Structures are given as C-alpha cells and as structure tokens.
Amino acid sequence: MRRWTDLLRFLWEEDVSPREEVPSRARDEPRGVPRPLRLAARFAMTGVVATSLMGQVVGIRLIAPVDAAPSYQAQCIKGCNDAAEVCKTNCRSSFQNAQKQLGQQLSTCQTSCNSLRGKDRDNCVRSCNQSYESQFRTAQQNNTNCAPACEQQANVCRDNCKGKT
C-alpha cells in the first residue's frame, strides 16, 4: 500500500519551493492536500478495496437493488404475462398463416385436376379435399395445444418470480 501512495504522491503534494522563499512556519508541512484529508482518503480507498475483495472471495453480492425492490416481483409477473400474450398471439397468427397456405395448396391441387375428365377428375378433387382436411385437422390440433403450452410456460415463469422475493 505504501508503494502506491509513494507513486501517487504527486497528486496531493506540490513541489517544495526553494528555502529562501518559504516562510518559517510552513516548513513543518508541505503545501498541498492536508494530512488528515490524505489519511481519510487512504482509509476510504482501503475500505472499498477490502470490501470488494471480500465480496469476490466469499461470493456474495454486496449490492443488489433489483432483488430488494418491492416492485420487482410485480414487474417480473407482468413480464411473464406479457410473454404469454405474445406467445398466444403468435399461436393465432401461425394458425391463420397455416389456413392460408392450406387454402392455396387446395386451390392449386384442384386446379391441377381440371385437366382430367370424368371419374379421374372426381377422384383427384376428392384426394385434394381429403389431404386438405387432414392437414387442416393437424393445424387445428397444433393451435389447440399451443395456447395451453403458452400458459404453462407463463405459470413456470410466475413461480420463478415468486421464488426470488
């Protein structure tokens, strides 16, 4: 510690003026920062460094205002609720996109059947319709499972928020 203060002494001590210019009463203490203030600054710096190092070694967080804030739990739960709403909105838009895509596929399939005649055309259209219905049921099932999954995820998130207080 002494080495640091010696190296940084230029910060608080001014050069001593030549002997003939210095009044007799100022010879005891050099000009610059007074000794009590230097000691107080050194003590404060030592305390901060020691406390920080102790926190690092022991592994504790010395300052955690986020965890201590009373509104943290409410903000956390609000974040979970917002995430659940976004998830449900994504489920709905995903289902709507799947509906559009399946409708386009059905239309394309039925258009390709127009070149056929008679029973072949009827079988082709029936095949297109069956394929559409099967894929549509799958999309509906995925949509039905999506919202509860979002809610379950939100419940886990809320439980984690309550555990942090």
N, C-alpha and C positions, 0 to 999 in steps of 0.2 A: 504494500500500500504506500509505503514511504517513497518508493521509486516513482510511482505515478504522480505523487504530489510534487516531487522534485522536477519531473519533466514538465509538468503543467504550471509551475510556479510563475512563469511569465504572464499568466492570465491575471493574477491578482497582485503581483508586485511590480512596481515601476523601478527603473534603474535608479540607483542611488546617485545623487548629484555630487559633484566634487566637494571636498571637505571645506573649502573656503566659503562655499555658498550656503552650506547647511547651518541653520541656527542651532544653538547648543541643545535646546530642549527636544528637538526632533531626532537626535542621534540614537535614541533608545529603540525606536520602532520605525521601520522603513515606511515610506509612503505607499499607498495602495489600499487594498481591502483590509479592514481592521481584523486583528487576530480572532476575536470572538466569532465574527461572521465566517471566517475561514474554517474555524473548528466546527461551527454549526453545519456548514455546507458539507464538510467531510463526514460528519456524523450522519447526516441525512442520506448522502450517497452510499455510505457503508450499509445503512439500514435497508435501503431499497434493494441493493445488490444482494445482500444476505437473504432478505425475504424472498426475492425472486428465485435465487438458487435453491433455497429450502423448498419452495413450491415445486421446482423442477425435480429435485431429488425425491421428495416424498410422493409426488404425483398427484397433488391436489390442485384444483383451480381456485386461485385466490380471489378472482373477480369473476362473477357470473351473474350480471344484472338481468339477463334474459330469463334465466331459470327462476330468479327470485321475483320477477314482476308478477303481480297478481293477475294481470290480464293475459298472461302467456297462455294459460290453458284455454281461455275463451278464443284467443286468436288461432291456436292450434286446431281446435274443434271446428272453427269457421273454415279454416283451410281444408280440413277433411271433407266438410260438407260441400264446399265449392268444387273440390276434386271429384266428388261423387256426382254432382250435377253435370260437370263436364263429361264425365265417363258416360252417363246416361244419354246426354245429347249426342255423343259420338256413336252410341249404340243405335239411336234413332236414325241418324244420318247414314250410318253404314247400311241399315236395313233398307232405307229409301234408295240408296245407290244400287243395292243388290236387286231391288224391284225393277229399277230402270234397266239395268243390264240384262236381267232375265227377260223383260219385255222385248228388248231389242233382239235378243237371241231367238225368242219365239217368232218374232216377225220375220227375221232372216230365214229361219228354218221353214216357216210356212211359205215364204216367197220362193224358196228353192223347190217346194212341192208343186208349184204352179205349172212347171214344165211337164208334169206327169198327167195321165188321164185315168179316169175310172177308179177302180179299186186301189190301184197303186197310189193314186193321189190321196184317197181317203186314208189309207194305211200310213202314208207319210205324214199327213196332218195329225192323225191320232198319235203317232210316235212323237211328234213335236210337242203336242199337248201333254202327253204323259211325262216327257222329260222336263217340261216347264213346271208341271205340278210337283214333281219330285224335288226339283231344285228349289222351288218356292217354299215347300214344307221345311226343307233344310234351313233356308234363310230365316223362316219364322221361328224355328226351334233355336237357332243361334241368337236371334233377337230376344226370345223369351228367357234364355239363360244369361244374357248379357246384363240386364238390369239387376238381378239378384247378386251377380258377381260384383258389380259396382258397389252395391250396398254392403256386401260382406267386407269388401276392401275398406270401405269407409268406417265400418264398425271396428275393424282392427286398428285403423288409424286413430280413431277416437279413444280407444282403450289405451293406446300408447301415450296419448296426450294426458290422460288422467293419471297414468303411472309416473309422469315426470314432475308432478307437483309435490 
